Amino acid sequence: METNTEQVQEKGGIKRLFDRKEKKQKKENRLKAFIKRKTGPAAEFMRAGRPGGMIAVMMLASLMNGWIISGLTFDKIPWIVGCLILSVLLVLSAELINLVLKLLFGAGKRCKSYFFVSLFTIVFDNLAGTQANCIPAFAVMSFLLVFATDIIGRCLWAFVFKRRFKQVFAYVAAALSLVYAGFYVYFMVNDNFGMDRIEFYNQIPVARSSEQVSGFDSYLEKGPYEVSSLSYGPEYTDDIVTETLDFTVFDSVKERKGMDALNDLFMDYEFAEVPVKGHVWYPSGLKNCPVFFMVHGNHDSSVPSYMGYEYLGEYLASNGYAVISVDENIINASGEGNDKRAILLLENMKTVFELNSSSGNLLSGLLNEDAVAIGGHSRGGEMVATAYLFNDLDAYPEDGNIKFDYHF
């Protein structure tokens, strides 16, 4: 009897255990059904908007990276045309990835290929824009931007082409995505991972502030001399027309193929005709002025960087100096190093001093060739040491057949 009782109790316990599990399973099924019933229309709505999401992320990637095409062609192709070209390339890339996935795995979703191609280009854009600073932060922000753009595109497509307007979820998702996109734009324009840090640090109170040097403000004011300026270069529009130089011997690329050939197609410069070009600021009416030659940095070669130092040229000229800013954009365009940058500066100095020593031109007698300084900004600043070294040499250290004759 005891054994039968124990068996009945054991069977009853097992039955109750199964009953509890069954009830729990039913509750979970009801919950899943409820969630599916509530989110099903939203999920279907978003699936219906896939084409819009694909278009949106491609547009985002193209608009943010159209500068690549313009940069590679030295702005010969406008940014908007670059965006269109990049759109075609990105679509082809996404379709190719989708095709490969189908061939390898037998399945693939086109929308995912478009999403990740767009994400890759946005990450690349931020990588270049922030110079690889804060990689985790901009990677997350890039993903959220592409995700938000995808949602906005899907919602717009479904609204316009599916005529489904009673979607609370879609309105909320699109609104949140727009808010994030706005935040992203604001952040990149106003902070960009620390561009405002100087202002931030300047607001931090210091324990002890140094006293300002007496008369410092007046020292920064322009001097007593009126300032004039002139240009020299190979163009007929220059005030003084100079000749070009043959720098083919310095061209580090002997066979121009691939990207080098593409650069040659759009580049305004040739090593066979390197311009001796610059701008001069000087005190009006003065002669025998101390002279300062300066060279810009490694910037976009389509921008006349050498003209960006007008403020410094005018300030020093008003105080009795002649300032010559040398155009070395050909070095930036070709990607050549500081050796060529230094040699081009020395060649400019040679040409300018020849003009200074001759009569009948605007530079005649303007410069004191015994009071010469050289300087530069960024890559131009790095180059100064090389130019100082080359000035005292009789031949190029890398090739003794190339003779130097500077010794300023």
MOSUL-V129202 format. One record per backbone hydrogen bond with DSSP energy under -1.0 kcal/mol. CO is the residue of the C=O (numbers start at 1). NH is the residue of the N-H. Records with the same first field share a line. If there is no record, write none. Layout:
CO=NH ; NH
This chain:
1=5
2=6
3=7
4=8
5=9
6=10
7=11
8=12
9=13
10=14
11=15
12=16
13=17
14=18
15=19
16=20
17=21
18=22
19=23
20=24
21=25
22=26
23=27
24=28
25=29
26=30
27=31
28=32
29=33
30=34
31=35
32=36
33=37
34=38
35=39
36=40
39=43
40=44
41=45
42=46
43=47
44=48
47=50
49=53
50=54
51=55
52=56
53=57
54=58
55=59
56=60
57=61
58=62
59=63
60=64
61=65
65=68
66=70
67=71
68=72
69=73
70=75
71=74
73=76
78=82
79=83
80=84
81=85
82=86
83=87
84=88
85=89
86=90
87=91
88=92
89=93
90=94
91=95
92=96
93=97
94=98
95=99
96=100
97=101
98=102
99=103
100=104
101=105
102=106
109=113
110=114
111=115
112=116
113=117
114=118
115=119
116=120
117=121
118=122
119=123
120=124
121=125
122=126
123=127
124=128
125=129
126=130
127=132
134=138
135=139
136=140
137=141
138=142
139=143
140=144
141=145
142=146
143=147
144=148
145=149
146=150
147=151
148=152
149=153
150=154
151=155
152=156
153=157
154=158
155=159
156=160
157=161
158=162 ; 164
165=167
167=171
168=172
169=173
170=174
171=175
172=176
173=177
174=178
175=179
176=180
177=181
178=182
179=183
180=184
181=185
182=186
183=187
184=188
185=189
186=190
187=191 ; 192
191=195
194=197
196=200
197=201
198=202
201=204
213=216
215=219
216=220
226=284
228=282
230=280
231=240
232=278
233=242
235=238
240=233
245=274
247=250
248=251
255=257
257=260
258=262
259=263
260=264
261=265
262=266
263=267
270=273
271=247
274=245
277=327
278=232
279=325
280=230
281=323
282=228
283=286
289=368
290=322
291=373
292=324
293=375
294=326
295=377
297=299
300=303
303=305
304=307
305=308
309=313
310=314
311=315
312=316
313=317
314=318
316=321
317=320
318=225
322=292
323=281
324=294
325=279
328=331 ; 332
329=333
330=334
331=335
337=341
338=342
339=343
340=344
341=345
342=346
343=347
344=348
345=349
346=350
347=351
348=352
349=353
350=354
351=355
352=356
353=357
356=365
361=364
363=366
365=288
366=289
368=371
371=291
373=293
375=295
377=380
378=382
379=383
383=387
384=388
385=389
386=390
387=391
389=392
390=393
391=407
394=404
396=399
399=402
402=396
